[in-house]
Amino acid sequence: MIRINKNESPIRALTNEEIAEIAVATRFQEYTDDAIDRLTEAYAAFHGEDPALIAFANGSDEWIQKCTILLGDGPILMLEPDFVMYEEYAAQFQREIIKVPCRADYSFDYDQVYAVIEKEKPSYFIVSQPNNPLGGLHPAAFIEKTADLLAESGGYLILDEAYMDFVDNPPARPVGDHVILLRTLSKIYGLAGLRIGIASSTEKTMQLLNSIAHPYPLNTLSLSIAAYLLEHPERLRAFMADQRRLSAKLKKIFNEGVGDILSVLPSETNFVFTYGELAPALGQWIIDHGYQPRTYEKSGIPCIETAVRYSIATDEQLDALAEIIREWREQL
């Protein structure tokens, strides 16, 4: 079964020879002080950021969990649908969660979000930008206004930018002690299995988040592989461009192949979200032909139970997928 349900990279950014060389050079017998400093410097240099305001953990999930522990004791605000782990971690710590649901067309009533912030004064509002699982980018004006309202009420805005590297023209983001940015090396970097999540904010807020940090949050091999990749910026940029090309190819396959008979949401990510009367049937046909998309019939979220999401694959796999879709279309 070809897995297109987890929004991963279908290819690796490094060769077998490079990985072997990195593994041999990695000093497993030592703790990771130097290795994490190396990754911090490499990541900051690649993004043009202050290394003092960046920290790493075991995936973005660990940062979400830390925010749930540390950021107040009031309600947590999220959109629905959004990344399922926001609610999972809230439940772990018995935190009240308020969800603003999407409309029938999967758009959001942003005025409703503003009203909830003003009334409920959540400890934090966490939002994936672009949205996971829908794929769309929220307007910069919405992000800016929520940041202002949360600053006034004493809450935090957490921007989960797992897919922002797929966006052609990333919007400006608000800054301040109340704004936390989460990123990951799992998506466009092709390092999902290494579990490397990044948090950044102001010095004050990073001190708070790091107050419950593990002394060695990542293993040495993960740190070495990620640092090596970031230390070769031209190579990495070419790899990221290829990920964007595969993403564009995936969207073209669905928009041109079935966009006239089922709904394919605009996407700024490495996946497409489909819905409509025929979406489940197409999804099942694709499963029957050896591909595993993401389905939501057991999600517990009514608005997406009949939707199907597809993430990128290799060129050859996408070509085969296009043919499978064409065959399905012919037998309707």
FENVENDA-V781610 format. One record per residue. N is the residue number from 1. RES is the residue in one small letter. PHI is phi in degrees with one decimal (999 if undefined). BURIAL is # if it has 16 or more other C-alpha atoms within 10 Angstrom, else .. D_CENTER is the distance of its C-alpha to the mean C-alpha in Angstrom with 1 decimal. Layout:
# FENVENDA-V781610
n:N res:RES phi:PHI burial:BURIAL d_center:D_CENTER
n:N res:RES phi:PHI burial:BURIAL d_center:D_CENTER
This chain:
# FENVENDA-V781610
n:1 res:m phi:999 burial:. d_center:23.3
n:2 res:i phi:-85.2 burial:. d_center:20.8
n:3 res:r phi:-86.4 burial:# d_center:17.3
n:4 res:i phi:-127.5 burial:# d_center:15.1
n:5 res:n phi:-117.3 burial:# d_center:13.3
n:6 res:k phi:-122.2 burial:# d_center:10.4
n:7 res:n phi:59.2 burial:# d_center:8.5
n:8 res:e phi:-89.8 burial:# d_center:10.1
n:9 res:s phi:-76.6 burial:# d_center:12.4
n:10 res:p phi:-81.6 burial:# d_center:15.8
n:11 res:i phi:-133.9 burial:. d_center:17.7
n:12 res:r phi:-95.4 burial:. d_center:18.1
n:13 res:a phi:-81.2 burial:# d_center:18.3
n:14 res:l phi:-123.3 burial:# d_center:21.5
n:15 res:t phi:-79.8 burial:. d_center:24.8
n:16 res:n phi:-59.0 burial:. d_center:26.4
n:17 res:e phi:-66.2 burial:. d_center:29.0
n:18 res:e phi:-65.8 burial:. d_center:26.7
n:19 res:i phi:-62.4 burial:# d_center:24.9
n:20 res:a phi:-62.9 burial:. d_center:28.4
n:21 res:e phi:-63.4 burial:. d_center:29.6
n:22 res:i phi:-64.1 burial:. d_center:26.8
n:23 res:a phi:-62.3 burial:# d_center:27.5
n:24 res:v phi:-64.6 burial:. d_center:31.2
n:25 res:a phi:-79.5 burial:. d_center:30.8
n:26 res:t phi:-77.0 burial:# d_center:28.6
n:27 res:r phi:-92.2 burial:. d_center:30.8
n:28 res:f phi:-62.1 burial:. d_center:29.7
n:29 res:q phi:-76.3 burial:. d_center:32.8
n:30 res:e phi:-112.7 burial:. d_center:31.7
n:31 res:y phi:-70.4 burial:. d_center:29.2
n:32 res:t phi:-96.2 burial:# d_center:26.2
n:33 res:d phi:-52.9 burial:. d_center:27.4
n:34 res:d phi:-67.3 burial:. d_center:27.9
n:35 res:a phi:-66.1 burial:# d_center:24.8
n:36 res:i phi:-73.5 burial:# d_center:22.4
n:37 res:d phi:-64.0 burial:. d_center:24.3
n:38 res:r phi:-63.2 burial:# d_center:24.1
n:39 res:l phi:-65.0 burial:# d_center:20.3
n:40 res:t phi:-58.1 burial:# d_center:20.1
n:41 res:e phi:-64.7 burial:# d_center:22.6
n:42 res:a phi:-67.7 burial:# d_center:21.0
n:43 res:y phi:-65.8 burial:# d_center:17.6
n:44 res:a phi:-63.1 burial:# d_center:19.4
n:45 res:a phi:-66.5 burial:. d_center:21.7
n:46 res:f phi:-63.8 burial:. d_center:19.2
n:47 res:h phi:-100.2 burial:. d_center:17.5
n:48 res:g phi:65.8 burial:. d_center:20.8
n:49 res:e phi:-120.9 burial:. d_center:20.1
n:50 res:d phi:-80.9 burial:. d_center:22.2
n:51 res:p phi:-62.5 burial:# d_center:21.7
n:52 res:a phi:-71.1 burial:. d_center:23.3
n:53 res:l phi:-108.2 burial:# d_center:20.4
n:54 res:i phi:-123.3 burial:# d_center:17.7
n:55 res:a phi:-143.6 burial:# d_center:17.2
n:56 res:f phi:-117.4 burial:# d_center:15.5
n:57 res:a phi:-150.1 burial:# d_center:15.0
n:58 res:n phi:-78.1 burial:# d_center:14.3
n:59 res:g phi:81.0 burial:# d_center:10.6
n:60 res:s phi:-62.5 burial:# d_center:8.5
n:61 res:d phi:-56.2 burial:# d_center:10.3
n:62 res:e phi:-65.5 burial:# d_center:13.5
n:63 res:w phi:-67.7 burial:# d_center:12.8
n:64 res:i phi:-61.1 burial:# d_center:12.1
n:65 res:q phi:-62.1 burial:# d_center:15.3
n:66 res:k phi:-64.0 burial:# d_center:17.1
n:67 res:c phi:-61.7 burial:# d_center:16.5
n:68 res:t phi:-63.8 burial:# d_center:17.8
n:69 res:i phi:-73.8 burial:# d_center:20.8
n:70 res:l phi:-98.4 burial:. d_center:21.7
n:71 res:l phi:-94.6 burial:# d_center:21.0
n:72 res:g phi:73.7 burial:# d_center:24.1
n:73 res:d phi:-127.9 burial:. d_center:25.4
n:74 res:g phi:-86.3 burial:. d_center:25.0
n:75 res:p phi:-67.9 burial:# d_center:22.8
n:76 res:i phi:-106.7 burial:# d_center:19.0
n:77 res:l phi:-108.9 burial:# d_center:17.8
n:78 res:m phi:-146.9 burial:# d_center:14.9
n:79 res:l phi:-90.2 burial:# d_center:14.7
n:80 res:e phi:-135.1 burial:# d_center:15.4
n:81 res:p phi:-85.3 burial:# d_center:13.6
n:82 res:d phi:-155.7 burial:# d_center:10.2
n:83 res:f phi:-58.3 burial:# d_center:8.1
n:84 res:v phi:-62.6 burial:. d_center:11.2
n:85 res:m phi:-71.3 burial:. d_center:11.1
n:86 res:y phi:-59.6 burial:# d_center:12.0
n:87 res:e phi:-72.3 burial:# d_center:15.2
n:88 res:e phi:-60.7 burial:. d_center:15.8
n:89 res:y phi:-73.0 burial:# d_center:16.0
n:90 res:a phi:-60.8 burial:# d_center:18.1
n:91 res:a phi:-66.5 burial:. d_center:20.4
n:92 res:q phi:-55.1 burial:. d_center:20.8
n:93 res:f phi:-107.8 burial:. d_center:22.5
n:94 res:q phi:52.3 burial:. d_center:24.1
n:95 res:r phi:-88.9 burial:# d_center:22.5
n:96 res:e phi:-65.7 burial:. d_center:23.2
n:97 res:i phi:-126.9 burial:# d_center:20.3
n:98 res:i phi:-113.4 burial:# d_center:20.9
n:99 res:k phi:-118.3 burial:# d_center:18.9
n:100 res:v phi:-100.1 burial:# d_center:19.5
n:101 res:p phi:-78.1 burial:# d_center:19.4
n:102 res:c phi:-76.7 burial:# d_center:18.9
n:103 res:r phi:-79.0 burial:. d_center:22.0
n:104 res:a phi:-62.6 burial:. d_center:23.2
n:105 res:d phi:-93.5 burial:. d_center:21.8
n:106 res:y phi:71.7 burial:# d_center:18.2
n:107 res:s phi:-87.7 burial:. d_center:18.7
n:108 res:f phi:-122.3 burial:# d_center:18.9
n:109 res:d phi:-90.0 burial:. d_center:22.0
n:110 res:y phi:-68.0 burial:# d_center:21.0
n:111 res:d phi:-62.0 burial:. d_center:24.5
n:112 res:q phi:-66.5 burial:. d_center:24.0
n:113 res:v phi:-63.2 burial:# d_center:21.1
n:114 res:y phi:-60.3 burial:. d_center:23.5
n:115 res:a phi:-65.2 burial:. d_center:26.3
n:116 res:v phi:-65.8 burial:# d_center:24.5
n:117 res:i phi:-60.5 burial:# d_center:23.6
n:118 res:e phi:-67.6 burial:. d_center:27.3
n:119 res:k phi:-82.8 burial:. d_center:28.7
n:120 res:e phi:-92.3 burial:. d_center:26.7
n:121 res:k phi:48.7 burial:# d_center:25.6
n:122 res:p phi:-64.0 burial:# d_center:22.5
n:123 res:s phi:-62.0 burial:# d_center:21.8
n:124 res:y phi:-155.5 burial:# d_center:18.3
n:125 res:f phi:-114.4 burial:# d_center:16.0
n:126 res:i phi:-110.7 burial:# d_center:12.3
n:127 res:v phi:-145.4 burial:# d_center:10.2
n:128 res:s phi:-81.4 burial:# d_center:6.8
n:129 res:q phi:-137.7 burial:# d_center:7.9
n:130 res:p phi:-67.9 burial:# d_center:7.8
n:131 res:n phi:-72.5 burial:# d_center:8.0
n:132 res:n phi:-118.4 burial:# d_center:6.6
n:133 res:p phi:-108.8 burial:# d_center:9.2
n:134 res:l phi:-79.9 burial:# d_center:11.3
n:135 res:g phi:98.7 burial:# d_center:9.8
n:136 res:g phi:-85.7 burial:# d_center:12.0
n:137 res:l phi:-95.3 burial:# d_center:12.0
n:138 res:h phi:-72.1 burial:# d_center:13.9
n:139 res:p phi:-61.2 burial:. d_center:17.1
n:140 res:a phi:-59.9 burial:. d_center:17.6
n:141 res:a phi:-64.2 burial:. d_center:20.7
n:142 res:f phi:-65.6 burial:. d_center:18.9
n:143 res:i phi:-62.4 burial:# d_center:16.6
n:144 res:e phi:-65.2 burial:. d_center:19.8
n:145 res:k phi:-68.7 burial:. d_center:22.0
n:146 res:t phi:-62.7 burial:# d_center:19.9
n:147 res:a phi:-62.2 burial:# d_center:19.9
n:148 res:d phi:-64.3 burial:# d_center:23.7
n:149 res:l phi:-65.2 burial:# d_center:24.3
n:150 res:l phi:-70.0 burial:# d_center:22.5
n:151 res:a phi:-61.6 burial:# d_center:24.5
n:152 res:e phi:-67.7 burial:. d_center:27.6
n:153 res:s phi:-95.2 burial:# d_center:27.0
n:154 res:g phi:84.3 burial:. d_center:25.9
n:155 res:g phi:-104.8 burial:# d_center:22.3
n:156 res:y phi:-113.8 burial:# d_center:19.0
n:157 res:l phi:-108.8 burial:# d_center:16.1
n:158 res:i phi:-109.9 burial:# d_center:12.7
n:159 res:l phi:-99.4 burial:# d_center:10.1
n:160 res:d phi:-93.9 burial:# d_center:6.5
n:161 res:e phi:-101.7 burial:# d_center:5.8
n:162 res:a phi:-57.1 burial:# d_center:2.8
n:163 res:y phi:-112.8 burial:# d_center:4.7
n:164 res:m phi:-63.1 burial:# d_center:7.8
n:165 res:d phi:-67.4 burial:# d_center:9.7
n:166 res:f phi:-87.3 burial:# d_center:10.3
n:167 res:v phi:-80.5 burial:# d_center:12.0
n:168 res:d phi:-63.8 burial:. d_center:15.8
n:169 res:n phi:-128.2 burial:. d_center:16.9
n:170 res:p phi:-58.7 burial:. d_center:14.4
n:171 res:p phi:-74.8 burial:. d_center:16.1
n:172 res:a phi:-64.6 burial:. d_center:17.7
n:173 res:r phi:-120.1 burial:. d_center:16.4
n:174 res:p phi:-69.5 burial:# d_center:18.8
n:175 res:v phi:-132.3 burial:. d_center:19.9
n:176 res:g phi:142.3 burial:# d_center:22.0
n:177 res:d phi:-59.3 burial:. d_center:22.3
n:178 res:h phi:-93.3 burial:# d_center:20.6
n:179 res:v phi:-113.6 burial:# d_center:17.3
n:180 res:i phi:-121.4 burial:# d_center:14.6
n:181 res:l phi:-108.1 burial:# d_center:11.7
n:182 res:l phi:-111.3 burial:# d_center:8.9
n:183 res:r phi:-137.1 burial:# d_center:7.4
n:184 res:t phi:-150.8 burial:# d_center:7.2
n:185 res:l phi:-98.9 burial:# d_center:9.5
n:186 res:s phi:-81.0 burial:# d_center:8.1
n:187 res:k phi:-100.9 burial:# d_center:7.2
n:188 res:i phi:-70.2 burial:# d_center:9.7
n:189 res:y phi:-82.8 burial:# d_center:11.8
n:190 res:g phi:73.6 burial:# d_center:12.5
n:191 res:l phi:-121.8 burial:# d_center:12.8
n:192 res:a phi:-56.1 burial:# d_center:10.8
n:193 res:g phi:-71.3 burial:. d_center:14.2
n:194 res:l phi:-82.9 burial:# d_center:15.0
n:195 res:r phi:57.6 burial:# d_center:12.5
n:196 res:i phi:-122.8 burial:# d_center:12.1
n:197 res:g phi:-113.1 burial:# d_center:10.2
n:198 res:i phi:-122.7 burial:# d_center:11.6
n:199 res:a phi:-121.9 burial:# d_center:13.0
n:200 res:s phi:-146.6 burial:# d_center:15.3
n:201 res:s phi:-168.2 burial:# d_center:17.8
n:202 res:t phi:-80.3 burial:# d_center:21.6
n:203 res:e phi:-57.7 burial:. d_center:24.0
n:204 res:k phi:-61.1 burial:. d_center:25.0
n:205 res:t phi:-72.8 burial:# d_center:21.6
n:206 res:m phi:-66.1 burial:# d_center:20.6
n:207 res:q phi:-63.0 burial:. d_center:23.9
n:208 res:l phi:-65.2 burial:. d_center:23.1
n:209 res:l phi:-64.0 burial:# d_center:19.8
n:210 res:n phi:-82.6 burial:# d_center:21.5
n:211 res:s phi:-68.0 burial:. d_center:24.5
n:212 res:i phi:-121.4 burial:. d_center:23.3
n:213 res:a phi:-73.1 burial:# d_center:21.7
n:214 res:h phi:-73.9 burial:. d_center:22.9
n:215 res:p phi:-65.1 burial:. d_center:25.4
n:216 res:y phi:-133.4 burial:. d_center:23.6
n:217 res:p phi:-73.4 burial:# d_center:20.0
n:218 res:l phi:-133.5 burial:# d_center:19.3
n:219 res:n phi:-77.1 burial:# d_center:21.8
n:220 res:t phi:-64.1 burial:# d_center:23.7
n:221 res:l phi:-66.5 burial:# d_center:22.8
n:222 res:s phi:-58.5 burial:# d_center:19.1
n:223 res:l phi:-62.7 burial:# d_center:20.0
n:224 res:s phi:-67.5 burial:# d_center:22.5
n:225 res:i phi:-64.7 burial:# d_center:20.4
n:226 res:a phi:-64.5 burial:# d_center:17.6
n:227 res:a phi:-63.5 burial:# d_center:20.4
n:228 res:y phi:-58.6 burial:# d_center:22.3
n:229 res:l phi:-62.1 burial:# d_center:19.6
n:230 res:l phi:-71.4 burial:# d_center:19.0
n:231 res:e phi:-79.4 burial:# d_center:22.8
n:232 res:h phi:-120.2 burial:. d_center:23.2
n:233 res:p phi:-62.3 burial:. d_center:21.4
n:234 res:e phi:-66.9 burial:. d_center:23.1
n:235 res:r phi:-62.3 burial:. d_center:22.3
n:236 res:l phi:-65.4 burial:# d_center:18.6
n:237 res:r phi:-62.4 burial:. d_center:18.6
n:238 res:a phi:-65.7 burial:. d_center:20.4
n:239 res:f phi:-64.5 burial:# d_center:17.9
n:240 res:m phi:-64.1 burial:# d_center:15.0
n:241 res:a phi:-63.1 burial:. d_center:17.4
n:242 res:d phi:-68.8 burial:. d_center:18.0
n:243 res:q phi:-62.7 burial:# d_center:14.4
n:244 res:r phi:-65.9 burial:# d_center:14.7
n:245 res:r phi:-63.1 burial:. d_center:18.1
n:246 res:l phi:-63.2 burial:# d_center:17.0
n:247 res:s phi:-63.6 burial:# d_center:14.5
n:248 res:a phi:-63.3 burial:# d_center:17.5
n:249 res:k phi:-65.5 burial:# d_center:19.7
n:250 res:l phi:-59.7 burial:# d_center:17.7
n:251 res:k phi:-62.6 burial:# d_center:17.8
n:252 res:k phi:-63.5 burial:. d_center:21.5
n:253 res:i phi:-58.2 burial:# d_center:22.4
n:254 res:f phi:-77.7 burial:# d_center:21.3
n:255 res:n phi:-64.8 burial:# d_center:22.6
n:256 res:e phi:-81.3 burial:. d_center:25.8
n:257 res:g phi:-81.5 burial:# d_center:26.4
n:258 res:v phi:-140.6 burial:# d_center:25.8
n:259 res:g phi:-62.3 burial:. d_center:24.7
n:260 res:d phi:-88.8 burial:. d_center:28.2
n:261 res:i phi:-121.3 burial:. d_center:28.4
n:262 res:l phi:-145.5 burial:# d_center:25.0
n:263 res:s phi:-90.0 burial:# d_center:22.3
n:264 res:v phi:-119.7 burial:# d_center:19.3
n:265 res:l phi:-69.3 burial:# d_center:17.0
n:266 res:p phi:-57.5 burial:# d_center:16.3
n:267 res:s phi:-131.6 burial:# d_center:12.8
n:268 res:e phi:-112.0 burial:# d_center:11.2
n:269 res:t phi:-130.4 burial:# d_center:8.7
n:270 res:n phi:-100.8 burial:# d_center:9.8
n:271 res:f phi:-145.4 burial:# d_center:10.9
n:272 res:v phi:-125.5 burial:# d_center:13.6
n:273 res:f phi:-111.7 burial:# d_center:14.5
n:274 res:t phi:-118.5 burial:# d_center:18.2
n:275 res:y phi:-152.9 burial:# d_center:20.7
n:276 res:g phi:122.1 burial:. d_center:24.4
n:277 res:e phi:-58.4 burial:. d_center:27.5
n:278 res:l phi:-93.1 burial:. d_center:27.1
n:279 res:a phi:-60.4 burial:# d_center:23.4
n:280 res:p phi:-62.9 burial:# d_center:24.1
n:281 res:a phi:-65.5 burial:. d_center:27.1
n:282 res:l phi:-64.3 burial:# d_center:25.2
n:283 res:g phi:-58.0 burial:# d_center:22.5
n:284 res:q phi:-67.5 burial:. d_center:25.3
n:285 res:w phi:-59.7 burial:# d_center:27.2
n:286 res:i phi:-66.4 burial:# d_center:24.3
n:287 res:i phi:-61.4 burial:# d_center:24.0
n:288 res:d phi:-62.8 burial:. d_center:27.7
n:289 res:h phi:-105.1 burial:. d_center:27.5
n:290 res:g phi:97.4 burial:. d_center:25.3
n:291 res:y phi:-116.3 burial:# d_center:21.7
n:292 res:q phi:-114.4 burial:# d_center:19.3
n:293 res:p phi:-79.6 burial:# d_center:16.9
n:294 res:r phi:-93.0 burial:# d_center:14.9
n:295 res:t phi:-114.4 burial:# d_center:17.6
n:296 res:y phi:-130.4 burial:# d_center:17.7
n:297 res:e phi:-64.4 burial:. d_center:21.4
n:298 res:k phi:-110.7 burial:. d_center:21.1
n:299 res:s phi:-75.5 burial:. d_center:18.2
n:300 res:g phi:79.3 burial:. d_center:20.6
n:301 res:i phi:-111.7 burial:. d_center:19.1
n:302 res:p phi:-54.9 burial:. d_center:21.9
n:303 res:c phi:-69.1 burial:# d_center:20.3
n:304 res:i phi:-122.1 burial:# d_center:18.2
n:305 res:e phi:-62.9 burial:. d_center:20.6
n:306 res:t phi:-107.9 burial:# d_center:21.9
n:307 res:a phi:-89.4 burial:# d_center:18.8
n:308 res:v phi:-137.3 burial:# d_center:17.4
n:309 res:r phi:-119.4 burial:# d_center:14.2
n:310 res:y phi:-127.3 burial:# d_center:14.5
n:311 res:s phi:-110.6 burial:# d_center:12.4
n:312 res:i phi:-66.8 burial:# d_center:14.1
n:313 res:a phi:-140.9 burial:# d_center:17.0
n:314 res:t phi:-69.5 burial:. d_center:19.8
n:315 res:d phi:-56.3 burial:. d_center:22.3
n:316 res:e phi:-63.9 burial:. d_center:24.9
n:317 res:q phi:-67.8 burial:. d_center:22.7
n:318 res:l phi:-68.8 burial:# d_center:21.6
n:319 res:d phi:-61.6 burial:. d_center:25.3
n:320 res:a phi:-66.3 burial:. d_center:26.3
n:321 res:l phi:-62.8 burial:# d_center:23.8
n:322 res:a phi:-59.8 burial:# d_center:25.3
n:323 res:e phi:-68.5 burial:. d_center:28.7
n:324 res:i phi:-61.3 burial:# d_center:27.8
n:325 res:i phi:-65.1 burial:# d_center:26.7
n:326 res:r phi:-61.8 burial:. d_center:29.9
n:327 res:e phi:-64.3 burial:. d_center:32.0
n:328 res:w phi:-62.9 burial:# d_center:30.5
n:329 res:r phi:-61.6 burial:. d_center:31.3
n:330 res:e phi:-67.7 burial:. d_center:34.9
n:331 res:q phi:-92.6 burial:. d_center:35.7
n:332 res:l phi:-67.5 burial:. d_center:34.9
